[in-house]
Amino acid sequence: MRVSVPPLLPETEWQRLKDAEKALALQLQREGVWQHLWRVAGRYENVSVFDVADNDALHTLLSGLPLFPYMDIHVTALAQHPSALAEAEGLPQCPT
């Protein structure tokens, strides 16, 4: 997810949106829905892993993010790989 700050957005509104985004991101992480969140170094961008039921649920989640109108989002669906360490050693796997 890459965020582009609109140049004419008032700073107070931008701060309000960022605060709301952070609160929701923390809530979704605590709920286990937003499983991983990494900053892309040097950019206003992140790489995230979500655990949702399907593509519609992911779309609903993403479009509900406060910063969604200012995001360029690329989605890649993931599946468990049979040669992954978790699979080979009987460890917990990615949720399906």
All heavy atoms as an XYZ file, in Angstrom:
759
protein
N       0.847     -1.166      0.000
C       0.000      0.000      0.000
C       0.892      1.229      0.000
O       1.709      1.397      0.899
C      -0.880      0.022      1.245
C      -1.923     -1.063      1.278
S      -3.006     -0.889      2.715
C      -2.335     -2.164      3.742
N       0.734      2.040     -1.011
C       1.478      3.297     -1.105
C       0.491      4.442     -0.886
O      -0.558      4.498     -1.519
C       2.135      3.438     -2.463
C       2.933      4.738     -2.599
C       3.617      4.838     -3.929
N       4.544      3.722     -4.045
C       5.065      3.311     -5.195
N       4.726      3.894     -6.322
N       5.899      2.296     -5.229
N       0.847      5.341      0.007
C      -0.022      6.475      0.339
C       0.526      7.724     -0.334
O       1.723      8.018     -0.253
C      -0.100      6.687      1.867
C      -0.993      7.870      2.193
C      -0.594      5.424      2.564
N      -0.349      8.470     -0.997
C       0.002      9.756     -1.607
C      -0.789     10.848     -0.914
O      -2.022     10.865     -0.988
C      -0.326      9.755     -3.102
O       0.423      8.768     -3.771
N      -0.066     11.726     -0.251
C      -0.700     12.821      0.485
C      -1.172     13.880     -0.509
O      -0.375     14.395     -1.290
C       0.289     13.465      1.482
C      -0.386     14.548      2.285
C       0.919     12.415      2.363
N      -2.465     14.200     -0.490
C      -2.935     15.269     -1.380
C      -2.359     16.613     -0.917
O      -2.441     16.941      0.264
C      -4.452     15.254     -1.237
C      -4.773     14.212     -0.227
C      -3.524     13.601      0.273
N      -1.762     17.376     -1.829
C      -1.064     18.606     -1.423
C      -1.974     19.664     -0.785
O      -1.500     20.450      0.020
C      -0.434     19.119     -2.716
C      -1.113     18.388     -3.814
C      -1.678     17.125     -3.254
N      -3.251     19.683     -1.115
C      -4.136     20.732     -0.597
C      -4.939     20.296      0.634
O      -5.730     21.074      1.145
C      -5.085     21.215     -1.692
C      -4.404     21.825     -2.922
C      -5.437     22.243     -3.962
C      -3.529     23.007     -2.537
N      -4.722     19.068      1.108
C      -5.432     18.590      2.288
C      -4.890     19.317      3.524
O      -3.680     19.327      3.739
C      -5.247     17.081      2.443
C      -6.104     16.411      3.502
C      -7.581     16.430      3.095
C      -5.659     14.977      3.706
N      -5.765     19.932      4.315
C      -5.282     20.632      5.509
C      -4.549     19.679      6.453
O      -4.934     18.516      6.611
C      -6.561     21.160      6.160
C      -7.571     21.207      5.057
C      -7.208     20.077      4.127
N      -3.501     20.172      7.089
C      -2.683     19.349      7.981
C      -3.510     18.734      9.103
O      -3.281     17.586      9.486
C      -1.534     20.180      8.566
C      -0.634     19.404      9.517
C       0.031     18.177      8.887
O       0.350     18.198      7.692
O       0.228     17.189      9.626
N      -4.487     19.476      9.623
C      -5.307     18.937     10.709
C      -6.132     17.739     10.233
O      -6.282     16.764     10.970
C      -6.241     20.005     11.297
O      -7.014     20.579     10.238
C      -5.453     21.102     12.005
N      -6.650     17.801      9.011
C      -7.415     16.683      8.458
C      -6.494     15.502      8.182
O      -6.857     14.354      8.427
C      -8.147     17.099      7.182
C      -8.891     15.990      6.484
C     -10.027     15.361      7.308
O     -10.348     15.840      8.418
O     -10.589     14.359      6.839
N      -5.304     15.767      7.667
C      -4.338     14.711      7.403
C      -3.961     13.995      8.703
O      -3.912     12.772      8.754
C      -3.101     15.277      6.712
C      -2.088     14.248      6.357
C      -0.807     14.178      6.801
C      -2.273     13.119      5.507
N      -0.184     13.078      6.277
C      -1.061     12.406      5.471
C      -3.345     12.633      4.762
C      -0.891     11.243      4.735
C      -3.178     11.476      4.028
C      -1.969     10.793      4.014
N      -3.725     14.763      9.759
C      -3.379     14.164     11.048
C      -4.544     13.334     11.592
O      -4.343     12.251     12.123
C      -2.972     15.236     12.054
C      -2.405     14.674     13.341
C      -1.145     13.851     13.109
O      -0.204     14.294     12.464
N      -1.128     12.626     13.627
N      -5.760     13.821     11.435
C      -6.937     13.087     11.890
C      -7.046     11.741     11.167
O      -7.300     10.702     11.774
C      -8.211     13.909     11.661
C      -9.462     13.246     12.226
C     -10.733     13.924     11.735
N     -10.985     13.693     10.322
C     -11.408     12.530      9.788
N     -11.608     11.476     10.547
N     -11.628     12.429      8.487
N      -6.827     11.750      9.853
C      -6.882     10.519      9.060
C      -5.791      9.536      9.476
O      -6.044      8.340      9.621
C      -6.763     10.836      7.570
C      -7.978     11.496      6.925
C      -7.629     11.996      5.529
C      -9.143     10.523      6.882
N      -4.577     10.031      9.691
C      -3.477      9.155     10.110
C      -3.758      8.549     11.484
O      -3.496      7.358     11.700
C      -2.155      9.918     10.135
C      -1.634     10.267      8.766
C      -0.214     10.798      8.794
C      -0.063     12.021      9.656
N       1.296     12.583      9.629
N      -4.285      9.340     12.398
C      -4.620      8.824     13.732
C      -5.697      7.743     13.647
O      -5.604      6.710     14.320
C      -5.079      9.959     14.644
C      -3.966     10.921     15.016
O      -2.773     10.599     14.798
O      -4.293     12.029     15.514
N      -6.718      7.980     12.826
C      -7.790      6.996     12.651
C      -7.260      5.724     11.995
O      -7.638      4.606     12.372
C      -8.932      7.599     11.830
N      -6.376      5.874     11.030
C      -5.766      4.722     10.344
C      -4.957      3.880     11.335
O      -5.064      2.660     11.355
C      -4.857      5.213      9.210
C      -4.224      4.118      8.396
C      -5.119      3.626      7.276
O      -6.125      4.269      6.956
O      -4.786      2.572      6.704
N      -4.166      4.542     12.162
C      -3.349      3.827     13.138
C      -4.227      3.074     14.135
O      -3.965      1.905     14.443
C      -2.428      4.793     13.881
C      -1.526      4.102     14.874
C      -0.555      5.065     15.526
C       0.382      4.329     16.464
N       1.403      5.220     17.016
N      -5.264      3.724     14.626
C      -6.162      3.075     15.595
C      -6.809      1.833     14.988
O      -6.870      0.780     15.628
C      -7.222      4.062     16.073
N      -7.273      1.934     13.749
C      -7.907      0.790     13.094
C      -6.884     -0.310     12.812
O      -7.162     -1.497     13.016
C      -8.605      1.225     11.808
C      -9.352      0.136     11.055
C     -10.384     -0.568     11.940
C     -10.024      0.722      9.815
N      -5.690      0.061     12.367
C      -4.647     -0.933     12.095
C      -4.295     -1.704     13.362
O      -4.157     -2.933     13.333
C      -3.404     -0.261     11.518
N      -4.171     -1.010     14.482
C      -3.865     -1.681     15.746
C      -5.000     -2.616     16.159
O      -4.758     -3.751     16.596
C      -3.596     -0.651     16.839
C      -2.293      0.147     16.675
C      -2.244      1.298     17.677
C      -1.072     -0.747     16.798
N      -6.240     -2.158     15.991
C      -7.396     -2.993     16.333
C      -7.420     -4.259     15.490
O      -7.594     -5.366     16.009
C      -8.689     -2.202     16.126
C      -9.945     -3.038     16.304
C     -11.191     -2.313     15.829
O     -11.247     -1.087     15.828
N     -12.187     -3.060     15.413
N      -7.222     -4.117     14.175
C      -7.256     -5.274     13.274
C      -6.100     -6.230     13.545
O      -6.250     -7.450     13.395
C      -7.264     -4.808     11.825
C      -8.541     -4.093     11.377
C      -8.354     -3.473      9.997
C      -9.736     -5.030     11.399
N      -4.957     -5.713     13.976
C      -3.836     -6.582     14.342
C      -4.169     -7.359     15.609
O      -3.903     -8.562     15.690
C      -2.566     -5.762     14.538
C      -1.996     -5.247     13.226
C      -0.828     -4.338     13.450
O       0.272     -4.807     13.714
N      -1.075     -3.033     13.367
N      -4.744     -6.694     16.587
C      -5.127     -7.383     17.825
C      -6.163     -8.477     17.560
O      -6.182     -9.508     18.224
C      -5.667     -6.377     18.842
C      -4.589     -5.504     19.433
C      -5.118     -4.580     20.522
N      -4.069     -3.686     20.962
C      -3.997     -2.395     20.640
N      -4.935     -1.831     19.896
N      -2.997     -1.658     21.073
N      -7.033     -8.253     16.577
C      -8.060     -9.231     16.218
C      -7.510    -10.368     15.356
O      -8.220    -11.334     15.081
C      -9.206     -8.533     15.475
C      -9.978     -7.565     16.343
C     -10.987     -6.733     15.559
O     -11.093     -6.889     14.321
O     -11.663     -5.905     16.197
N      -6.263    -10.244     14.897
C      -5.653    -11.280     14.070
C      -5.960    -11.173     12.596
O      -5.568    -12.039     11.817
N      -6.658    -10.130     12.203
C      -7.013     -9.937     10.790
C      -5.832     -9.359     10.012
O      -5.517     -9.811      8.913
C      -8.244     -9.004     10.665
C      -8.548     -8.678      9.224
C      -9.437     -9.629     11.350
N      -5.173     -8.354     10.585
C      -4.012     -7.722      9.957
C      -2.805     -8.389     10.598
O      -2.323     -7.992     11.648
C      -4.014     -6.227     10.228
C      -3.184     -5.390      9.316
C      -1.990     -5.709      8.748
C      -3.483     -4.064      8.886
N      -1.522     -4.670      7.988
C      -2.420     -3.640      8.058
C      -4.531     -3.188      9.125
C      -2.386     -2.380      7.476
C      -4.488     -1.931      8.541
C      -3.440     -1.533      7.721
N      -2.313     -9.455      9.973
C      -1.324    -10.313     10.615
C       0.096     -9.771     10.598
O       0.863    -10.055     11.500
C      -1.369    -11.696      9.981
C      -2.693    -12.376     10.247
C      -2.611    -13.858     10.068
O      -1.776    -14.379      9.348
N      -3.499    -14.556     10.748
N       0.456     -9.051      9.562
C       1.807     -8.482      9.466
C       1.715     -7.097      8.846
O       0.890     -6.871      7.948
C       2.723     -9.362      8.606
C       2.879    -10.742      9.143
N       3.727    -11.046     10.183
C       2.288    -11.910      8.797
C       3.652    -12.341     10.453
N       2.774    -12.882      9.621
N       2.576     -6.206      9.304
C       2.605     -4.829      8.790
C       4.053     -4.360      8.804
O       4.646     -4.224      9.873
C       1.716     -3.930      9.661
C       1.689     -2.442      9.374
C       1.282     -2.158      7.933
C       0.746     -1.740     10.342
N       4.624     -4.184      7.618
C       6.004     -3.740      7.497
C       6.061     -2.425      6.719
O       5.403     -2.269      5.693
C       6.860     -4.748      6.735
C       7.039     -6.047      7.440
C       7.903     -6.321      8.462
C       6.357     -7.269      7.168
N       7.787     -7.628      8.838
C       6.842     -8.246      8.059
C       5.372     -7.643      6.253
C       6.397     -9.548      8.069
C       4.917     -8.949      6.264
C       5.434     -9.884      7.162
N       6.890     -1.507      7.190
C       7.155     -0.246      6.480
C       8.140     -0.540      5.359
O       9.096     -1.290      5.558
C       7.759      0.764      7.453
C       8.388      1.985      6.831
C       7.435      3.036      6.375
N       6.753      3.634      7.508
C       5.590      4.261      7.397
N       5.008      4.363      6.237
N       5.022      4.776      8.446
N       7.925      0.054      4.187
C       8.906      0.026      3.111
C       9.851      1.187      3.390
O       9.420      2.351      3.419
C       8.236      0.160      1.720
C       9.291      0.239      0.632
C       7.276     -1.000      1.478
N      11.104      0.864      3.641
C      12.081      1.884      4.042
C      12.171      3.006      3.013
O      12.237      2.764      1.811
C      13.453      1.243      4.235
N      12.119      4.229      3.520
C      12.284      5.404      2.674
C      11.047      5.837      1.908
O      11.116      6.755      1.093
N       9.899      5.202      2.173
C       8.674      5.555      1.448
C       7.495      5.613      2.414
O       7.534      5.007      3.474
C       8.352      4.506      0.387
C       9.375      4.395     -0.678
C       8.939      3.375     -1.692
N       9.951      3.253     -2.714
C       9.731      2.776     -3.903
N       8.540      2.332     -4.222
N      10.699      2.696     -4.777
N       6.454      6.290      2.008
C       5.201      6.237      2.763
C       4.414      5.077      2.171
O       3.478      5.248      1.394
C       4.437      7.542      2.638
C       3.417      7.742      3.741
C       2.890      8.987      3.998
C       2.977      6.685      4.534
C       1.964      9.176      5.006
C       2.058      6.867      5.536
C       1.557      8.119      5.767
O       0.634      8.299      6.769
N       4.860      3.878      2.527
C       4.364      2.663      1.903
C       4.547      1.513      2.886
O       5.449      1.537      3.723
C       5.194      2.407      0.638
C       4.749      1.304     -0.238
C       5.536      1.276     -1.547
O       6.048      2.322     -1.989
O       5.634      0.185     -2.121
N       3.675      0.507      2.792
C       3.833     -0.665      3.638
C       3.515     -1.931      2.856
O       2.893     -1.893      1.806
C       2.963     -0.561      4.902
C       1.497     -0.774      4.634
O       1.047     -1.888      4.372
N       0.726      0.301      4.704
N       3.968     -3.048      3.423
C       3.618     -4.380      2.952
C       2.883     -5.039      4.105
O       3.367     -5.045      5.236
C       4.868     -5.197      2.568
C       4.494     -6.630      2.230
C       5.600     -4.535      1.413
N       1.701     -5.551      3.822
C       0.852     -6.117      4.860
C       0.366     -7.502      4.473
O       0.257     -7.821      3.287
C      -0.373     -5.217      5.090
O       0.022     -3.954      5.585
N       0.059     -8.305      5.490
C      -0.550     -9.617      5.287
C      -1.846     -9.638      6.095
O      -1.830     -9.347      7.293
C       0.375    -10.766      5.741
C      -0.326    -12.113      5.622
C       1.677    -10.754      4.942
N      -2.939     -9.959      5.411
C      -4.253    -10.020      6.038
C      -4.768    -11.450      6.031
O      -4.481    -12.220      5.111
C      -5.260     -9.144      5.272
C      -4.923     -7.682      5.287
C      -4.165     -7.110      4.283
C      -5.371     -6.873      6.317
C      -3.856     -5.765      4.294
C      -5.069     -5.523      6.349
C      -4.301     -4.968      5.339
N      -5.539    -11.801      7.040
C      -6.212    -13.098      7.098
C      -7.710    -12.820      7.040
O      -8.316    -12.427      8.038
C      -5.850    -13.833      8.387
C      -6.547    -15.178      8.494
O      -7.072    -15.666      7.470
O      -6.571    -15.739      9.599
N      -8.275    -12.986      5.846
C      -9.701    -12.710      5.629
C     -10.334    -13.897      4.906
O      -9.633    -14.730      4.336
C      -9.902    -11.413      4.812
C      -9.469    -10.194      5.610
C      -9.142    -11.466      3.496
N     -11.637    -13.940      4.935
C     -12.367    -15.080      4.363
C     -12.232    -15.183      2.849
O     -12.117    -16.282      2.300
C     -13.845    -15.002      4.743
N     -12.240    -14.044      2.160
C     -12.220    -14.084      0.704
C     -11.885    -12.706      0.150
O     -11.654    -11.755      0.902
C     -13.562    -14.593      0.146
C     -14.761    -13.804      0.646
O     -14.632    -12.588      0.903
O     -15.842    -14.409      0.781
N     -11.871    -12.598     -1.180
C     -11.528    -11.339     -1.832
C     -12.513    -10.224     -1.496
O     -12.118     -9.057     -1.364
C     -11.462    -11.522     -3.351
C     -10.293    -12.384     -3.756
O      -9.295    -12.480     -3.053
N     -10.408    -13.023     -4.904
N     -13.792    -10.569     -1.365
C     -14.784     -9.555     -1.018
C     -14.524     -8.985      0.375
O     -14.633     -7.777      0.588
C     -16.202    -10.128     -1.091
C     -16.634    -10.414     -2.518
O     -16.153     -9.720     -3.444
O     -17.440    -11.335     -2.715
N     -14.169     -9.855      1.313
C     -13.858     -9.393      2.669
C     -12.626     -8.502      2.661
O     -12.579     -7.486      3.366
C     -13.657    -10.579      3.601
N     -11.621     -8.851      1.855
C     -10.428     -8.013      1.758
C     -10.769     -6.655      1.170
O     -10.329     -5.622      1.664
C      -9.343     -8.702      0.931
C      -8.045     -7.910      0.788
C      -7.412     -7.625      2.149
C      -7.073     -8.654     -0.118
N     -11.579     -6.646      0.119
C     -11.977     -5.371     -0.489
C     -12.724     -4.499      0.528
O     -12.456     -3.297      0.627
C     -12.849     -5.597     -1.723
C     -13.322     -4.315     -2.316
N     -12.498     -3.496     -3.056
C     -14.520     -3.686     -2.229
C     -13.179     -2.415     -3.413
N     -14.406     -2.507     -2.932
N     -13.637     -5.096      1.264
C     -14.390     -4.335      2.267
C     -13.452     -3.764      3.317
O     -13.569     -2.588      3.693
C     -15.453     -5.238      2.933
O     -16.364     -5.670      1.915
C     -16.208     -4.513      4.021
N     -12.500     -4.574      3.783
C     -11.544     -4.101      4.783
C     -10.714     -2.946      4.234
O     -10.614     -1.888      4.856
C     -10.635     -5.254      5.212
C      -9.642     -4.962      6.327
C      -9.330     -6.231      7.090
C      -8.370     -4.345      5.812
N     -10.116     -3.152      3.065
C      -9.240     -2.126      2.492
C      -9.991     -0.833      2.189
O      -9.499      0.256      2.480
C      -8.562     -2.653      1.227
C      -7.564     -3.792      1.435
C      -7.090     -4.325      0.081
C      -6.408     -3.371      2.305
N     -11.164     -0.946      1.614
C     -11.914      0.261      1.252
C     -12.451      0.985      2.479
O     -12.836      2.145      2.385
C     -13.037     -0.065      0.271
O     -13.984     -0.939      0.857
N     -12.451      0.317      3.639
C     -12.867      0.953      4.876
C     -11.745      1.645      5.627
O     -11.982      2.299      6.650
N     -10.513      1.524      5.141
C      -9.396      2.195      5.800
C      -9.518      3.706      5.610
O      -9.830      4.173      4.511
C      -8.059      1.705      5.228
C      -7.714      0.239      5.478
C      -6.450     -0.143      4.703
C      -7.545     -0.031      6.970
N      -9.257      4.478      6.651
C      -9.386      5.934      6.530
C      -8.518      6.544      5.425
O      -8.923      7.528      4.796
C      -8.949      6.441      7.914
C      -9.309      5.321      8.839
C      -9.019      4.070      8.043
N      -7.350      5.963      5.162
C      -6.468      6.512      4.127
C      -6.729      5.909      2.743
O      -6.042      6.250      1.780
C      -4.996      6.293      4.513
C      -4.515      7.087      5.724
C      -3.064      6.735      6.041
C      -4.671      8.576      5.507
N      -7.718      5.030      2.634
C      -7.996      4.351      1.361
C      -8.092      5.299      0.165
O      -7.523      4.997     -0.898
C      -9.268      3.505      1.469
C      -9.633      2.806      0.190
C      -8.947      1.672     -0.228
C     -10.658      3.294     -0.609
C      -9.282      1.026     -1.409
C     -10.992      2.653     -1.793
C     -10.304      1.521     -2.202
N      -8.754      6.448      0.279
C      -8.850      7.325     -0.903
C      -7.490      7.820     -1.408
O      -7.390      8.269     -2.544
C      -9.694      8.508     -0.410
C     -10.441      7.980      0.765
C      -9.530      6.963      1.399
N      -6.457      7.710     -0.579
C      -5.135      8.224     -0.932
C      -4.123      7.105     -1.145
O      -2.926      7.339     -1.196
C      -4.644      9.176      0.171
C      -5.695     10.197      0.515
C      -6.387     10.140      1.720
C      -6.038     11.191     -0.399
C      -7.372     11.059      2.017
C      -7.034     12.112     -0.111
C      -7.692     12.033      1.093
O      -8.679     12.945      1.373
N      -4.611      5.861     -1.287
C      -3.724      4.707     -1.418
C      -3.732      4.132     -2.827
O      -4.765      4.092     -3.485
C      -4.176      3.581     -0.471
C      -3.968      3.855      0.969
S      -4.560      2.426      1.925
C      -3.968      2.869      3.534
N      -2.565      3.655     -3.234
C      -2.420      2.806     -4.405
C      -2.103      1.431     -3.833
O      -1.066      1.240     -3.187
C      -1.292      3.315     -5.290
C      -1.057      2.436     -6.503
O      -2.015      1.784     -6.969
O       0.089      2.391     -6.984
N      -3.000      0.466     -4.026
C      -2.886     -0.842     -3.388
C      -2.681     -1.920     -4.442
O      -3.393     -1.968     -5.450
C      -4.152     -1.153     -2.560
C      -4.335     -0.114     -1.463
C      -4.075     -2.557     -1.975
C      -5.648     -0.247     -0.702
N      -1.707     -2.779     -4.195
C      -1.467     -3.950     -5.041
C      -1.701     -5.172     -4.172
O      -1.095     -5.301     -3.105
C      -0.040     -3.942     -5.593
C       0.288     -5.164     -6.367
N      -0.066     -5.316     -7.695
C       0.895     -6.305     -6.023
C       0.325     -6.500     -8.114
N       0.917     -7.119     -7.113
N      -2.585     -6.069     -4.610
C      -2.932     -7.264     -3.839
C      -2.340     -8.499     -4.521
O      -2.481     -8.672     -5.734
C      -4.466     -7.422     -3.719
C      -4.821     -8.724     -3.029
C      -5.062     -6.227     -2.987
N      -1.705     -9.343     -3.720
C      -1.195    -10.631     -4.176
C      -1.761    -11.704     -3.254
O      -1.517    -11.671     -2.047
C       0.349    -10.664     -4.129
O       0.869     -9.619     -4.934
C       0.872    -12.006     -4.605
N      -2.521    -12.620     -3.810
C      -3.076    -13.715     -3.011
C      -1.979    -14.734     -2.720
O      -1.177    -15.062     -3.584
C      -4.222    -14.380     -3.764
N      -1.934    -15.237     -1.483
C      -0.916    -16.197     -1.063
C      -1.565    -17.511     -0.657
O      -2.686    -17.535     -0.170
C      -0.127    -15.643      0.129
C       0.588    -14.313     -0.079
C       1.215    -13.848      1.230
C       1.644    -14.437     -1.167
N      -0.838    -18.586     -0.851
C      -1.268    -19.919     -0.425
C      -0.069    -20.619      0.210
O       1.080    -20.307     -0.104
C      -1.785    -20.720     -1.614
N      -0.341    -21.561      1.090
C       0.727    -22.310      1.744
C       1.522    -23.084      0.702
O       0.949    -23.712     -0.193
C       0.124    -23.280      2.768
C       1.159    -23.956      3.630
C       1.845    -23.005      4.592
O       1.222    -22.087      5.114
N       3.120    -23.192      4.821
N       2.832    -23.063      0.809
C       3.708    -23.813     -0.100
C       4.040    -25.157      0.528
O       4.364    -25.230      1.715
C       4.985    -23.020     -0.366
C       5.778    -23.552     -1.508
N       6.500    -24.720     -1.434
C       5.933    -23.073     -2.766
C       7.081    -24.948     -2.586
N       6.758    -23.967     -3.423
N       3.964    -26.251     -0.234
C       4.199    -27.572      0.347
C       5.630    -27.781      0.849
O       5.879    -28.672      1.649
C       3.864    -28.537     -0.792
C       3.941    -27.722     -2.030
C       3.598    -26.314     -1.640
N       6.579    -26.952      0.418
C       7.960    -27.078      0.884
C       8.297    -26.092      1.993
O       9.457    -25.976      2.386
C       8.934    -26.879     -0.285
O       8.763    -27.893     -1.245
N       7.296    -25.378      2.481
C       7.541    -24.426      3.567
C       7.910    -25.181      4.834
O       7.440    -26.302      5.069
C       6.297    -23.574      3.807
N       8.743    -24.592      5.658
C       9.180    -25.213      6.899
C       7.996    -25.636      7.762
O       7.994    -26.729      8.328
C      10.075    -24.242      7.675
C      10.738    -24.774      8.936
C      11.609    -25.981      8.623
C      11.543    -23.681      9.597
N       6.968    -24.803      7.827
C       5.792    -25.138      8.625
C       5.156    -26.430      8.138
O       4.777    -27.286      8.935
C       4.774    -23.994      8.573
N       5.065    -26.587      6.849
C       4.480    -27.805      6.271
C       5.370    -29.012      6.549
O       4.908    -30.061      6.975
C       4.291    -27.625      4.755
C       3.737    -28.819      4.037
C       2.248    -29.021      4.257
O       1.567    -28.080      4.694
O       1.779    -30.129      4.008
N       6.660    -28.851      6.355
C       7.600    -29.961      6.497
C       7.728    -30.429      7.942
O       7.952    -31.612      8.188
C       8.964    -29.546      5.953
N       7.601    -29.504      8.894
C       7.813    -29.859     10.291
C       6.524    -29.882     11.103
O       6.568    -29.943     12.334
C       8.837    -28.915     10.904
C      10.201    -29.066     10.242
C      11.288    -28.243     10.891
O      11.004    -27.535     11.871
O      12.426    -28.322     10.413
N       5.377    -29.793     10.445
C       4.111    -29.868     11.138
C       3.824    -28.672     12.024
O       3.085    -28.757     12.985
N       4.403    -27.517     11.696
C       4.182    -26.286     12.463
C       2.891    -25.621     12.002
O       2.359    -25.944     10.936
C       5.357    -25.331     12.272
C       6.727    -25.867     12.722
C       7.823    -24.925     12.303
C       6.729    -26.076     14.229
N       2.367    -24.666     12.783
C       1.166    -23.942     12.336
C       1.400    -23.313     10.974
O       2.482    -22.800     10.706
C       0.964    -22.887     13.423
C       1.691    -23.422     14.613
C       2.856    -24.227     14.077
N       0.406    -23.359     10.144
C       0.504    -22.846      8.787
C      -0.320    -21.587      8.627
O      -1.047    -21.190      9.518
C       0.028    -23.910      7.805
C       0.835    -25.178      7.879
C       0.301    -26.218      6.923
O      -0.336    -25.889      5.935
N       0.575    -27.470      7.211
N      -0.195    -21.004      7.439
C      -1.030    -19.857      7.104
C      -2.476    -20.264      7.183
O      -2.828    -21.361      6.747
C      -0.736    -19.361      5.684
S       0.865    -18.605      5.482
N      -3.316    -19.405      7.728
C      -4.750    -19.739      7.747
C      -5.270    -19.840      6.316
O      -4.774    -19.205      5.420
C      -5.388    -18.558      8.463
C      -4.274    -17.782      9.055
C      -3.020    -18.148      8.338
N      -6.294    -20.651      6.141
C      -6.889    -20.777      4.804
C      -8.192    -20.047      4.743
O      -8.802    -19.736      5.715
C      -7.110    -22.249      4.434
O      -7.892    -22.850      5.470
C      -5.794    -22.962      4.274
